[in-house]
Amino acid sequence: MDDKRISCYLKGENIKIGQYIKVKSGFFNSQCETKGGTYRLEKVSLSKVDVVIKNISNRDFFYFEDGKHLNNLKLNFQKTPPVIFEEFNDQYYSIDGHHRITVALELGLTNILAFVIKVDKLSYDRGQSFKIRLLS
């Protein structure tokens, strides 16, 4: 099943799929620091997302939460903002949106609306940090 969204509102502007936006570092309202540059709004196949590939896009990963946040996201998914990805070597790395990715999978979606920036180097280490978190 497809994520039905084809646009989003960002700082008062309606951004449509395929549209590029140029932003400064930290522009997005995110828990993570987002890099500045040119992002494109697109639908991304969930099978190409790092947290899906690593099989950490499930509720077990959020063992420290009570599940209410995920349940609320599930009920209001169509109102959630796009996730933010870095694209590197034809794979997408989640910068912001791990909860929304998990909920999208629970809803049976095969893709998700995302702001994507192509990079030659990832902003965050993707090796040890996930392994340590899973083992703790």
DRENDO-1510 file (C-alpha; in Angstrom, 1 decimal, always signed):
<recs>
REC; n; res; u; v; w
REC; 1; MET; +0.0; +0.0; +0.0 .
REC; 2; ASP; +1.3; +3.5; -0.9 .
REC; 3; ASP; +1.7; +6.5; +1.4 .
REC; 4; LYS; -1.1; +8.6; -0.2 .
REC; 5; ARG; +0.5; +12.0; +0.6 .
REC; 6; ILE; +1.7; +14.0; -2.4 .
REC; 7; SER; +2.6; +17.3; -0.7 .
REC; 8; CYS; +3.3; +18.8; +2.7 .
REC; 9; TYR; +3.2; +22.3; +4.3 .
REC; 10; LEU; +6.6; +23.5; +5.5 .
REC; 11; LYS; +6.9; +26.9; +7.2 .
REC; 12; GLY; +3.7; +28.0; +5.4 .
REC; 13; GLU; +4.6; +26.8; +1.9 .
REC; 14; ASN; +3.0; +23.9; +0.2 .
REC; 15; ILE; +5.8; +21.6; -1.1 .
REC; 16; LYS; +4.9; +19.0; -3.7 .
REC; 17; ILE; +6.6; +15.7; -4.6 .
REC; 18; GLY; +9.5; +16.4; -6.9 .
REC; 19; GLN; +10.0; +19.9; -5.6 .
REC; 20; TYR; +13.5; +20.9; -4.4 .
REC; 21; ILE; +14.1; +23.2; -1.4 .
REC; 22; LYS; +17.4; +24.7; -0.4 .
REC; 23; VAL; +17.8; +25.1; +3.3 .
REC; 24; LYS; +20.4; +26.1; +5.9 .
REC; 25; SER; +21.7; +23.6; +8.6 .
REC; 26; GLY; +19.1; +23.0; +11.3 .
REC; 27; PHE; +16.2; +24.3; +9.1 .
REC; 28; PHE; +13.9; +21.3; +9.9 .
REC; 29; ASN; +12.2; +21.0; +13.2 .
REC; 30; SER; +14.0; +17.8; +14.2 .
REC; 31; GLN; +15.6; +16.2; +17.2 .
REC; 32; CYS; +18.7; +15.6; +15.1 .
REC; 33; GLU; +20.9; +18.2; +13.4 .
REC; 34; THR; +20.0; +18.4; +9.8 .
REC; 35; LYS; +22.6; +19.6; +7.3 .
REC; 36; GLY; +22.1; +22.5; +5.0 .
REC; 37; GLY; +21.7; +21.9; +1.3 .
REC; 38; THR; +19.2; +21.0; -1.4 .
REC; 39; TYR; +16.4; +18.5; -0.4 .
REC; 40; ARG; +13.8; +16.9; -2.6 .
REC; 41; LEU; +10.4; +15.8; -1.5 .
REC; 42; GLU; +9.9; +12.3; -2.7 .
REC; 43; LYS; +8.3; +8.9; -1.9 .
REC; 44; VAL; +11.0; +6.5; -0.8 .
REC; 45; SER; +10.7; +2.7; -0.8 .
REC; 46; LEU; +10.9; +1.5; +2.8 .
REC; 47; SER; +12.9; -1.5; +1.6 .
REC; 48; LYS; +15.8; +0.9; +0.9 .
REC; 49; VAL; +15.8; +2.5; +4.4 .
REC; 50; ASP; +18.6; +1.7; +6.8 .
REC; 51; VAL; +16.4; +1.0; +9.9 .
REC; 52; VAL; +14.3; -1.3; +7.9 .
REC; 53; ILE; +17.3; -3.2; +6.4 .
REC; 54; LYS; +18.8; -3.5; +9.9 .
REC; 55; ASN; +15.4; -4.8; +11.3 .
REC; 56; ILE; +15.2; -2.1; +14.0 .
REC; 57; SER; +12.0; -0.5; +12.6 .
REC; 58; ASN; +9.8; -2.2; +15.1 .
REC; 59; ARG; +8.3; -1.5; +18.6 .
REC; 60; ASP; +10.9; -3.6; +20.3 .
REC; 61; PHE; +13.5; -0.9; +19.4 .
REC; 62; PHE; +11.5; +1.6; +21.5 .
REC; 63; TYR; +11.5; -0.6; +24.6 .
REC; 64; PHE; +11.9; +2.5; +26.8 .
REC; 65; GLU; +8.5; +3.9; +25.7 .
REC; 66; ASP; +5.0; +2.9; +26.6 .
REC; 67; GLY; +3.7; +2.8; +23.0 .
REC; 68; LYS; +1.3; +5.7; +23.3 .
REC; 69; HIS; +3.4; +7.9; +21.0 .
REC; 70; LEU; +3.5; +5.2; +18.3 .
REC; 71; ASN; -0.3; +4.5; +18.7 .
REC; 72; ASN; -1.0; +8.3; +18.3 .
REC; 73; LEU; +1.2; +8.4; +15.2 .
REC; 74; LYS; -0.6; +5.4; +13.8 .
REC; 75; LEU; -4.0; +7.1; +14.2 .
REC; 76; ASN; -2.8; +10.4; +12.7 .
REC; 77; PHE; -0.2; +9.2; +10.2 .
REC; 78; GLN; -1.5; +11.2; +7.3 .
REC; 79; LYS; -1.0; +14.4; +9.3 .
REC; 80; THR; +2.7; +13.7; +10.2 .
REC; 81; PRO; +5.5; +15.5; +8.6 .
REC; 82; PRO; +7.7; +13.8; +6.0 .
REC; 83; VAL; +10.7; +12.0; +7.4 .
REC; 84; ILE; +14.2; +13.2; +6.6 .
REC; 85; PHE; +16.8; +11.0; +4.8 .
REC; 86; GLU; +20.3; +11.2; +3.6 .
REC; 87; GLU; +20.7; +9.2; +0.4 .
REC; 88; PHE; +24.1; +7.5; +0.1 .
REC; 89; ASN; +24.9; +4.7; -2.4 .
REC; 90; ASP; +21.2; +4.2; -3.3 .
REC; 91; GLN; +20.3; +3.6; +0.3 .
REC; 92; TYR; +18.4; +6.0; +2.6 .
REC; 93; TYR; +19.6; +6.8; +6.1 .
REC; 94; SER; +17.1; +8.1; +8.6 .
REC; 95; ILE; +18.0; +11.4; +10.1 .
REC; 96; ASP; +14.6; +12.1; +11.5 .
REC; 97; GLY; +11.5; +9.8; +11.5 .
REC; 98; HIS; +12.4; +6.4; +13.0 .
REC; 99; HIS; +9.0; +6.3; +14.8 .
REC; 100; ARG; +7.1; +7.2; +11.6 .
REC; 101; ILE; +9.0; +4.6; +9.6 .
REC; 102; THR; +8.0; +2.0; +12.2 .
REC; 103; VAL; +4.4; +3.1; +12.1 .
REC; 104; ALA; +4.4; +3.1; +8.2 .
REC; 105; LEU; +5.4; -0.5; +8.3 .
REC; 106; GLU; +2.7; -1.4; +10.8 .
REC; 107; LEU; +0.2; +0.3; +8.5 .
REC; 108; GLY; +1.4; -1.9; +5.6 .
REC; 109; LEU; +2.9; +0.9; +3.6 .
REC; 110; THR; +5.6; +0.2; +1.1 .
REC; 111; ASN; +6.9; +3.7; +0.8 .
REC; 112; ILE; +7.0; +6.9; +2.8 .
REC; 113; LEU; +7.0; +10.7; +2.1 .
REC; 114; ALA; +10.5; +12.1; +2.8 .
REC; 115; PHE; +12.8; +15.1; +2.4 .
REC; 116; VAL; +15.9; +13.6; +0.8 .
REC; 117; ILE; +19.4; +15.1; +0.5 .
REC; 118; LYS; +22.1; +13.2; -1.5 .
REC; 119; VAL; +25.4; +13.0; +0.3 .
REC; 120; ASP; +28.9; +11.7; -0.3 .
REC; 121; LYS; +29.4; +11.1; +3.4 .
REC; 122; LEU; +26.8; +10.3; +6.1 .
REC; 123; SER; +26.3; +12.8; +9.0 .
REC; 124; TYR; +26.1; +10.1; +11.6 .
REC; 125; ASP; +28.0; +6.9; +12.3 .
REC; 126; ARG; +25.7; +4.0; +11.4 .
REC; 127; GLY; +27.7; +1.1; +12.8 .
REC; 128; GLN; +28.3; +0.9; +16.5 .
REC; 129; SER; +25.6; +3.3; +17.8 .
REC; 130; PHE; +22.7; +1.0; +16.7 .
REC; 131; LYS; +24.5; -2.1; +18.0 .
REC; 132; ILE; +25.2; -0.6; +21.4 .
REC; 133; ARG; +21.6; +0.7; +21.8 .
REC; 134; LEU; +20.2; -2.7; +20.9 .
REC; 135; LEU; +22.3; -4.5; +23.4 .
REC; 136; SER; +21.7; -2.1; +26.3 .
</recs>
